[in-house]
Amino acid sequence: MDSGCYRFRAIILTSLTTFVGLVPIILERSLQAQIVIPMATSLAFGILFSTVVTLILVPLLYIILDDVSRSSSRFFNWWWQPKKTNDEDVKHPDFEQAVTTDYKKDYL
């Protein structure tokens, strides 16, 4: 996503110069130019549209998708966590013995 920020000036200049270079063909009224005017129009506005999509819409969609995935993972992590219980509810029969066992004595 940072590549759009680093290359923004170069991408804009390239797209604008291509569009400005096609404007004289679009505005030409001679009979010979009538054949290429639709091609120049579609090419010029296609370049402008793709530039806007590439530099603005795609990074925005990535940001929105990242926000959605973070919020959904936060929700599902909260939803699937086991319920916390009190210590009195969970008692193992050997719990007191396991706590009082001296492990150093076993290894020495």
N, C-alpha and C positions, 0 to 999 in steps of 0.2 A: 504494500500500500504506500510505502514511502517513495517508490519510484515515480509515482505521479507528481509528488511534490518536488523531487529533484529535477525532473525533466519537464516540468510544466511549461517553462518559457520556450524551450525548443519545440515541444509539441504544438503549442499555440501558434508560434511563428510559422512553422511548416504548414499547418492547416490553413492559416489565414493567407499566406502567400499563394497557396494552391487555389484557394477560393477566389482571391483577387485576380489571379492569372486567368481564371475561367470567366470572369465577369465580362470582358470585352467580347468573347464569343457568344455569351448569353444575350448581350445587348445588340449584337450585329443584326442588321435588317436586310442584308443582301440575299439574293436568291440562292447563291451557293452555300451560305451559312445556315439556311433553313434546315438542312439535313442534319447538321451537327448540334444545333441548339438544344434539342431534347437530351442528347447525350451529355452535353456540357452542364446542363441544369441538374440532371440527376447526379452527376459526378460531384459537382460543387456542393449541393445541399447534402449529399450523402457523406461527404468529408466533414462538413460542419456537424451533422447529426452524430456521426461516429466519434468525433472528438468530444462532444458533450457527454455522450454515453460513457466513453472510456475514462474521462477525467473526473466526472462528477457522479454519474449514476452507479457505476460498478463499485467504487470505494464506499458510497453510501450503503449499498446493499450488503457489502461485507461487514460494515459497522453494525447495521441492523441485525444481520445474521449472528454476529458475535454477541450482541446484547441478548438476543433471544436464547441462544444456547447457554449463556451464563445464567440467565434467570431461570431457565428450565432445569438446568443442573442443580441450581440452588434449591429449587422447589422439590425436585425428586430426591435430593439428598436429605432434605427435611422430612419428606413424606415417608421414606423407607427406613429411617433410623429406628432402631428398636426402642420400645418404651422403657423409660428408666423406672426401676422399682426401688423400694426401700430396702435397706440392708436386712431388716427383720424378716421380710418376705422370703429372701433367698438365704437358706442355711443348708450347708452341706453337713452331713453327719461327722465327717472327719475334719471339719474346718478348724476347730479349736486345736486338734492334735497337730495339724499341718502348720499352724502358726507358731506353736510353741516348740516345734522340733528344732534342735540345735544342729545345723548342718555342718559346722566345723567339727563337731565331735564324730560325725559319721565319716569324715574324710581323714581324720588323723589317726 
